[in-house]
Amino acid sequence: MSVGPMTSPAYGQAPPYGQGQPVPPVTGAQWMPAPQGGNNCPPGLEYLTQIDQLLVHQQVELFEVFTDWETANRYEIKNSLGQQVYFAHEESDTCQRQCCGPARGFSMHVTDNSNREVMRITREFKCCAGTCGWFAGCQPMEVAIEAPVGVVVGYVRQAVSSWAPKFTILDANRCELLKIEGPCCICQGICCTGDQDFEVKNLEETSTVGKVSKQWSGLMKEMFTTADNFGVTFPMDLDVKVKATMLGAVFLIDFMYFEHKDDNNNNGV
């Protein structure tokens, strides 16, 4: 049985923050100029037509650091020049955040520089799910990507795996498009500061077309917070809907493998 996250606002409305307040703008941020979109480009995804890399930086929540109270995650999404492309804010149930931790259901609202919600990434809470592969009796983790809100453009679904984590990127009709394979040992800490790469491959798994990387954020940030840095790369000419779906994979991988402080301290699952 699965229970979805909280009810969310419609496309174009500001996502909730705190007690129904809109997300505050990121002060001092240099935003990427909005390009012209194509006829088949969902509104707000025009930015993705001109980039082959996104950097996803989770913001440090001081209240969480000092109290160990799990707060809703917030992320800055930038291009390779450091210009902000999007801002992402989690909406989830408070009880689930404290009791279920990274297994909680959530809606990730992705907004542009005018605070318009251009994308929504949703994962339902599932009471039985695993991180090292799912088997009989357990349900795979999955996120749905909507762009614009209300129109699903793709899914990222956990695949059966006995060792290295694997995922499948699906289109809106659940047809397989790409595969994602992570490292056999997810380990990052004082003695292991390299990036953790999840390679994106074609369906035959004969060539690599991109990757999702958990990047080393520095000793203090890794040891005392769950605020992580990610990078996602893809071909410049890849369909923007697939690029948006790969961005959704970042949040699924973050929650499944890097949301606990212990997971950032050489204790990956």
C-alpha positions in Angstrom: 0.0 0.0 0.0 1.3 3.4 -0.9 0.4 6.8 0.4 1.1 9.9 -1.7 2.6 13.1 -0.5 0.6 16.2 0.4 -1.8 17.9 -2.1 0.2 20.3 -4.2 -0.7 23.6 -6.0 -1.5 23.9 -9.7 1.0 24.8 -12.4 2.1 28.4 -12.2 1.3 28.8 -8.5 4.1 29.3 -6.0 4.9 26.1 -4.1 4.3 26.0 -0.3 7.0 27.0 2.1 6.5 26.8 5.8 2.9 27.7 6.7 1.7 28.3 3.1 4.2 31.0 2.3 5.9 31.1 -1.1 9.5 30.1 -1.5 11.8 33.1 -0.9 14.1 34.0 -3.8 17.7 33.0 -3.6 19.5 36.3 -2.6 22.5 37.2 -4.7 21.9 34.5 -7.3 22.8 35.2 -10.9 20.1 33.6 -13.0 20.6 32.1 -16.4 18.9 34.2 -19.1 15.7 32.6 -20.4 16.2 31.3 -24.0 13.5 30.9 -26.6 11.7 27.5 -26.5 10.7 25.2 -29.3 7.2 24.3 -30.3 7.5 20.9 -28.5 9.2 22.2 -25.4 7.2 22.3 -22.2 7.0 25.9 -20.8 9.9 26.5 -18.4 12.2 23.8 -19.9 13.6 26.1 -22.5 16.8 26.4 -20.3 17.5 22.7 -20.9 17.8 23.1 -24.6 21.1 25.0 -24.2 22.9 23.0 -21.5 24.5 19.6 -21.2 25.2 19.8 -17.5 23.3 20.7 -14.3 24.8 21.2 -10.8 22.4 20.5 -7.9 23.4 22.0 -4.6 21.4 21.2 -1.5 21.2 24.1 0.9 22.4 23.7 4.5 19.5 24.0 7.0 21.1 25.3 10.3 18.0 24.3 12.3 18.5 20.7 11.2 22.2 20.8 11.9 21.8 21.9 15.5 18.6 20.0 16.4 18.7 16.9 14.2 15.1 17.7 13.3 14.5 16.7 9.7 13.4 19.7 7.6 12.2 19.9 4.0 15.1 20.0 1.6 15.9 22.9 -0.7 18.2 22.9 -3.7 19.8 25.4 -6.1 20.1 24.1 -9.6 22.8 25.8 -11.7 24.5 25.5 -15.1 28.2 24.9 -15.6 28.8 28.7 -15.5 27.4 28.9 -12.0 24.2 30.7 -13.2 21.1 29.6 -11.4 18.6 27.7 -13.7 16.0 26.5 -11.1 15.2 26.3 -7.5 13.8 23.2 -5.9 11.8 22.9 -2.7 10.5 19.7 -1.0 6.9 19.3 0.2 6.4 16.4 2.5 4.6 15.3 5.6 6.3 16.3 8.8 5.6 13.0 10.5 7.0 11.1 7.6 10.2 13.2 7.6 10.8 12.4 11.3 9.7 8.8 11.3 10.5 7.5 7.8 13.5 9.6 7.0 14.7 9.3 3.4 12.0 6.7 2.7 9.3 9.4 2.9 7.0 10.4 0.1 7.6 13.9 -1.3 6.8 16.4 -4.0 9.8 18.4 -5.3 8.6 21.7 -6.7 11.0 23.1 -9.3 10.6 26.8 -10.0 12.3 29.3 -12.3 13.5 32.8 -11.5 9.9 34.2 -11.6 8.9 31.7 -8.9 6.8 29.8 -11.5 6.6 26.1 -11.0 7.8 24.5 -14.2 8.4 21.0 -13.0 7.2 18.7 -10.2 9.0 15.4 -9.1 6.8 13.2 -7.0 7.6 10.0 -5.0 5.0 8.1 -3.1 5.7 6.7 0.3 6.1 2.9 0.3 6.1 1.0 3.5 8.3 -1.8 2.1 11.1 -0.8 -0.2 14.9 -1.4 -0.4 18.0 0.4 -1.5 20.1 -2.5 -2.6 17.5 -3.9 -4.9 13.9 -5.0 -4.5 12.6 -8.5 -4.4 9.4 -10.4 -3.8 7.2 -8.6 -1.2 9.0 -5.3 -1.7 8.1 -2.4 -4.0 10.6 -0.5 -6.2 11.2 3.1 -5.5 10.0 5.4 -8.3 9.6 9.1 -9.1 7.3 10.7 -11.6 8.3 13.9 -13.4 5.7 16.4 -14.5 6.4 19.3 -16.9 4.2 21.3 -16.8 2.5 20.2 -13.6 -0.2 17.7 -14.4 1.5 16.4 -17.5 3.9 13.4 -16.9 6.9 13.4 -19.1 8.8 10.5 -17.6 9.6 8.2 -14.7 12.7 6.9 -12.9 12.1 3.4 -11.5 14.4 1.3 -9.3 15.4 -1.9 -11.1 16.1 -5.3 -9.7 19.7 -5.6 -8.6 21.6 -7.9 -6.4 24.7 -5.7 -6.0 25.1 -2.3 -7.7 22.1 0.0 -7.6 20.2 0.2 -10.9 17.4 2.3 -12.3 15.5 2.6 -15.5 14.5 5.9 -17.2 11.0 5.6 -18.7 9.0 7.9 -20.9 5.4 9.1 -20.2 4.1 5.8 -21.6 6.5 3.8 -19.4 8.6 2.7 -22.3 12.2 2.1 -21.4 14.6 4.8 -22.7 17.9 4.5 -20.7 19.5 2.6 -17.9 21.3 3.9 -14.8 23.9 1.9 -13.0 25.6 3.0 -9.8 28.9 2.0 -8.1 29.1 -1.4 -6.3 30.3 0.3 -3.2 28.7 3.6 -2.3 31.3 5.1 0.1 32.2 8.7 0.7 33.9 10.2 3.7 37.3 11.1 5.1 39.1 8.2 3.4 37.0 8.2 0.3 36.5 11.7 -1.2 36.0 10.8 -4.8 32.7 11.3 -6.7 30.1 8.6 -6.7 29.1 8.1 -10.3 25.8 6.6 -11.5 26.4 6.1 -15.2 23.5 6.6 -17.7 23.6 4.0 -20.5 21.7 3.0 -23.5 19.2 0.1 -23.2 21.8 -2.4 -24.4 24.2 -1.0 -21.8 26.9 -0.9 -24.4 27.6 2.9 -24.3 27.5 5.7 -21.7 25.4 8.7 -22.6 25.6 10.7 -19.3 25.9 10.3 -15.6 24.6 11.4 -12.2 27.4 12.2 -9.8 27.3 12.6 -6.0 30.2 15.1 -5.6 32.4 15.5 -2.5 31.2 18.6 -0.7 34.0 19.1 1.8 34.8 17.5 5.1 32.6 19.7 7.4 29.6 19.6 5.2 29.8 15.9 4.6 30.4 15.0 8.3 27.8 17.2 9.9 25.0 17.7 7.4 22.9 15.9 4.8 23.3 18.7 2.3 24.8 17.1 -0.8 26.1 18.3 -4.1 25.2 16.5 -7.4 26.0 16.9 -11.0 24.1 15.5 -13.9 25.4 15.4 -17.5 23.6 14.5 -20.7 24.0 15.1 -24.5 23.2 18.6 -25.6 20.7 17.4 -28.2 18.9 15.0 -25.8 15.1 15.6 -25.6 14.4 18.2 -22.9 11.8 15.8 -21.4 14.5 13.2 -21.0 16.8 15.8 -19.5 14.1 16.7 -17.0 13.6 13.0 -16.1 17.4 12.7 -15.5 17.1 15.6 -13.1 14.4 13.7 -11.3 16.8 10.8 -10.9 19.1 13.1 -8.9 16.5 13.5 -6.2 15.6 9.8 -6.1 19.3 8.8 -5.8 19.9 11.5 -3.1 17.0 10.3 -0.9 17.8 6.6 -1.3 21.6 6.7 -0.7 22.8 10.0 0.7 20.1 11.6 2.9 21.4 10.2 6.2 24.4 11.8 7.8 25.9 8.3 8.4 25.6 7.7 4.6 28.0 10.6 4.1 30.5 9.1 6.5 31.8 5.9 4.8 28.6 4.1 5.7 26.8 3.9 2.4 24.1 1.3 2.0 
